[in-house]
Each structure stands twice: as structure tokens, then as C-alpha cells.
């Protein structure tokens, strides 16, 4: 039972991320008419104008649907599964029900659910600018729902959560989601033709082409300053300064680490001294009571 929860968590989160990747691949194949690239207006417009007159809006809508669907599923599970299960377990004394018990609150699965929601926001932030704000509100609602279900509906975990063993896996999943979102955004910015019918980039060949066009429209002083910032004369001293600052921070962290280790050792010694003094006080107290007791017996 313990291993089932932990082993199913990686499979569940990777299944959700893979399903997101399949959705993005499906949208890409429909927008670009892949593999039938000569179909319809794909050759003339650079994308499937017949079905997606504004493909950016379609991608943003799909990411918005995923965000809201995730919220609705979580609230529905809270109201229709976890809360009734707690009522049945508390009010029914049957052995099968008591053997099942309340639901266990699994920390890794809940953390990885947040990673999935963050990945959806990374992918859809370009196409739905309000998606980060919506996701923030969703996380606030989920926080209070999780808090209520943790204290009211769940039982303590049978297996103690160890952050040291799960932190690496969390970072790997977060890196995987960030890589997926980065690939999607870079390809959308540099390869797919923006929609002719909507958006601020309808007159550009690609979204990225607006960057050099805007750069060329800047004044000569600004262009020279930006060229200087991107030159070796600026980047090499900046890199050297960053190395010096990093070495200083590492040295400072090492000194603080040694100080913390010394303080911990000192606390251990002080606790041992306190235990020794308590034992000495107890022994002296016993020795003081024994003569008094003998004197009372002789009298």
C-alpha cells in the first residue's frame, strides 16, 4: 500500500504532461496542416486559415480550458469523493469500511499537480495573457480546498514524507515542463505565421520579426547602447564580476555553514551538560533524604 502511492505518482504526472504534449502536437498539426502542407490556405497564409482564422486565440482557449478543468475536477473530487468518504467512514462501523478508512493525503501527488498547472500557464501565457492571474486565483482556491480536506477528510500518512528524497524528482518534472513550454513558445515565435485576422502581429511574417523591426526603429544612441551591452567589452567584465560575486556568496555560505555546525555541536554539549547536572542533582537529593530518614528512625 505504501509503495503503490509513491510509485503511481511519477506515472500519473508524466501521463498528464504527455497528454499536454499530445494536445499541443495535435493543435500544431491542425494549424500547420501537417502532414498535408499543401491543403487549403496553408501554402498561401502559412497556416490553416480555413479552420483557424485566429490560431493564437484557439491555443489560449485550450490552455484556459485545461486550467479551469483542473480546478473543477479538484473541487468535484473534494465534494463528491473525499467528503462523502469521510462521512461514511465516521458513521459506519462495518469492517470493510473501517479497513479502507479515510483517504491518505499524499504530498508528492499534490505538489506535482501544482507543477502541471504551472506548465499549462507557461505554455498558454503568450496566447492568453490573463492566464497567470487566473491560475493564481485557482491556486488560492485550491490551497483552501486542500487545507480543508487535509484537516477534515484525510488521515495521517502511513509513510512519512521525505523532502530530501523527492526534491530531485520534483525539480526534474519541473524542468521537463519548462522545457516543453520553452519548445512550444520558441517554435510559435519563430516559425508559425501569425494570424491575419487578429492579434498585434498580424502584419508580421513571424512574431519574432517584430523584435528586429522595433530595434531598427530606435534612435542611434539607443542602438549603440544596446550593441555595447551585447558586445564582449561589456559581457566579459560582467561575467568576471558575476564570478567574483558567486565566489563571495559561496565563501559566505561556507562560513555560515561552519558556524551553524559549531552551534549545533554546542547545543548537543549543553544538552549533555544539562542531563549530567540533572543526574547529579537527583543523586545529591537522594543522598540528602537517606540520612534524614535514618535519623527519624533512630529517634
GILINDA-V609640 format. One record per residue. N is the residue number from 1. SS is DSSP state (@ for helix, = for strand, . for the rest). NEAR is the number of other ideal C-beta (glycine too) atoms within 8 Angstrom. D_CENTER is the distance of its C-alpha to the mean C-alpha in Angstrom with 1 decimal. Layout:
n: <N	N>
ss: <SS	SS>
near: <NEAR	NEAR>
d_center: <D_CENTER	D_CENTER>
This chain:
n: <1	2	3	4	5	6	7	8	9	10	11	12	13	14	15	16	17	18	19	20	21	22	23	24	25	26	27	28	29	30	31	32	33	34	35	36	37	38	39	40	41	42	43	44	45	46	47	48	49	50	51	52	53	54	55	56	57	58	59	60	61	62	63	64	65	66	67	68	69	70	71	72	73	74	75	76	77	78	79	80	81	82	83	84	85	86	87	88	89	90	91	92	93	94	95	96	97	98	99	100	101	102	103	104	105	106	107	108	109	110	111	112	113	114	115	116	117	118	119	120	121	122	123	124	125	126	127	128	129	130	131	132	133	134	135	136	137	138	139	140	141	142	143	144	145	146	147	148	149	150	151	152	153	154	155	156	157	158	159	160	161	162	163	164	165	166	167	168	169	170	171	172	173	174	175	176	177	178	179	180	181	182	183	184	185	186	187	188	189	190	191	192	193	194	195	196	197	198	199	200	201	202	203	204	205	206	207	208	209	210	211	212	213	214	215	216	217	218	219	220	221	222	223	224	225	226	227	228	229	230	231	232	233	234	235	236	237	238	239	240	241	242	243	244	245	246	247	248	249	250	251	252	253	254	255	256	257	258	259	260	261	262	263	264	265	266	267	268	269	270	271	272	273	274	275	276	277	278	279	280	281	282	283	284	285	286	287	288	289	290	291	292	293	294	295	296	297	298	299>
ss: <.	@	@	@	@	@	@	@	@	@	@	@	@	@	@	@	@	@	@	@	@	@	@	@	@	@	@	@	@	@	@	.	.	.	.	.	.	.	.	.	.	@	@	@	@	.	.	.	.	.	.	.	.	.	@	@	@	@	@	@	@	@	@	@	@	@	@	@	@	@	@	@	@	@	@	@	@	@	@	@	@	@	@	@	@	@	@	@	@	@	@	.	.	.	@	@	@	@	@	@	.	.	=	=	.	.	@	@	@	@	@	@	@	@	@	@	@	@	@	@	@	@	@	@	.	.	.	.	.	.	@	@	@	@	@	@	@	@	@	@	@	@	@	@	@	@	@	@	@	@	@	@	.	=	=	.	.	.	.	.	.	.	@	@	@	@	@	@	@	@	@	@	@	@	@	@	@	@	@	@	@	@	@	@	@	@	@	@	@	@	.	.	.	.	.	.	.	.	.	.	.	.	.	.	.	.	.	.	@	@	@	@	@	@	@	@	.	.	.	@	@	@	@	@	@	@	@	@	@	.	.	@	@	@	@	@	@	@	@	@	@	@	@	@	@	@	@	@	@	@	@	@	@	@	@	@	@	@	@	@	@	@	@	@	@	@	@	@	@	@	@	@	@	@	@	@	@	@	@	@	@	@	@	@	@	@	@	@	@	@	@	@	@	@	@	@	@	@	.>
near: <5	7	6	7	12	9	8	8	12	9	8	10	14	9	8	9	14	8	8	14	9	8	10	11	8	8	12	10	10	10	12	11	13	7	4	7	9	6	7	8	9	15	6	6	10	7	14	15	12	6	6	12	8	10	13	12	10	11	12	12	9	11	15	12	8	12	16	10	8	13	11	8	8	11	10	9	9	13	8	7	10	12	12	8	11	12	8	9	12	6	5	8	4	6	5	6	10	10	6	6	6	9	10	10	10	9	9	12	11	10	10	13	11	9	13	14	13	11	14	15	13	12	13	16	10	8	10	10	6	6	15	9	7	11	13	8	8	13	10	8	10	10	8	8	11	9	8	10	13	9	6	8	12	12	8	5	10	6	7	4	8	6	6	5	7	12	8	7	10	12	8	8	14	10	8	9	14	10	8	14	11	9	8	10	11	8	10	12	10	8	6	11	8	11	14	7	6	8	8	3	9	10	3	10	5	12	10	7	9	9	7	7	9	8	9	6	5	8	5	5	6	8	10	8	8	10	8	9	7	7	8	5	7	10	9	8	8	8	8	8	8	8	8	8	8	8	8	8	8	8	8	8	8	8	8	8	8	8	8	8	8	8	8	8	8	8	8	8	8	8	8	8	8	8	8	8	8	8	8	8	8	8	8	8	8	8	8	8	8	8	8	8	8	8	8	7	6	5	4>
d_center: <26.0	23.7	23.0	22.6	19.4	17.8	19.1	18.3	14.6	14.1	16.7	15.2	11.7	13.8	16.2	14.0	12.8	16.5	17.7	15.8	17.5	20.8	20.7	20.2	23.0	25.2	24.9	25.6	28.7	30.0	29.6	31.2	33.7	32.7	34.8	37.6	37.2	40.7	40.1	40.9	39.9	37.3	39.9	41.0	37.8	35.3	33.4	34.3	35.9	37.6	34.5	31.9	33.8	30.5	27.8	25.2	25.5	25.3	21.9	20.6	22.1	20.4	16.9	18.0	19.4	16.2	14.3	17.3	18.0	14.7	15.7	19.2	18.6	16.7	19.5	22.1	21.0	21.2	24.6	26.2	25.0	23.8	26.2	29.3	28.5	28.6	31.9	33.4	32.6	34.0	37.1	38.1	39.7	39.9	39.0	36.7	34.7	34.6	33.7	30.6	29.7	26.8	23.4	21.3	17.9	15.6	12.6	11.0	11.3	9.9	6.6	6.6	7.8	5.0	3.5	7.2	7.7	6.0	8.1	11.0	11.0	11.2	14.0	15.8	15.8	18.9	20.7	19.7	19.5	19.0	15.9	13.5	15.9	16.0	12.3	12.4	15.4	13.8	11.1	14.2	16.2	13.7	13.6	17.3	17.7	15.7	17.7	20.9	20.4	19.5	22.7	25.0	24.3	22.7	24.4	23.4	21.7	24.3	22.2	20.8	17.1	17.1	14.2	16.1	16.4	12.8	11.0	12.4	11.4	7.7	8.3	10.6	8.6	6.1	9.7	11.2	9.4	10.1	13.5	14.2	13.5	15.6	18.4	18.7	18.9	21.3	23.5	23.6	24.6	27.2	28.7	28.8	31.5	30.4	32.0	35.5	35.4	32.6	30.1	30.8	31.1	33.8	36.5	34.6	34.6	30.9	28.2	28.2	32.0	31.8	30.5	33.7	35.8	34.5	35.0	38.6	39.2	38.4	41.3	42.7	41.7	38.1	38.1	39.8	37.3	34.4	36.3	36.9	33.2	32.5	35.5	36.0	37.9	34.8	32.0	33.8	34.5	31.0	29.7	32.3	31.3	27.6	28.8	31.0	28.3	25.9	28.8	29.6	26.1	26.2	29.7	28.8	25.9	28.4	31.0	28.7	27.6	31.3	32.1	29.5	31.0	34.5	33.6	32.2	35.4	37.4	35.8	36.6	40.2	40.6	39.5	42.0	44.7	44.1	44.5	47.6	49.1	48.4	50.3	53.1	53.4	53.5	56.2	58.3	58.1	59.3	62.2	63.1	63.3	65.4	68.5	68.4	68.5	71.4	73.4	73.1	74.4	77.4	78.4>
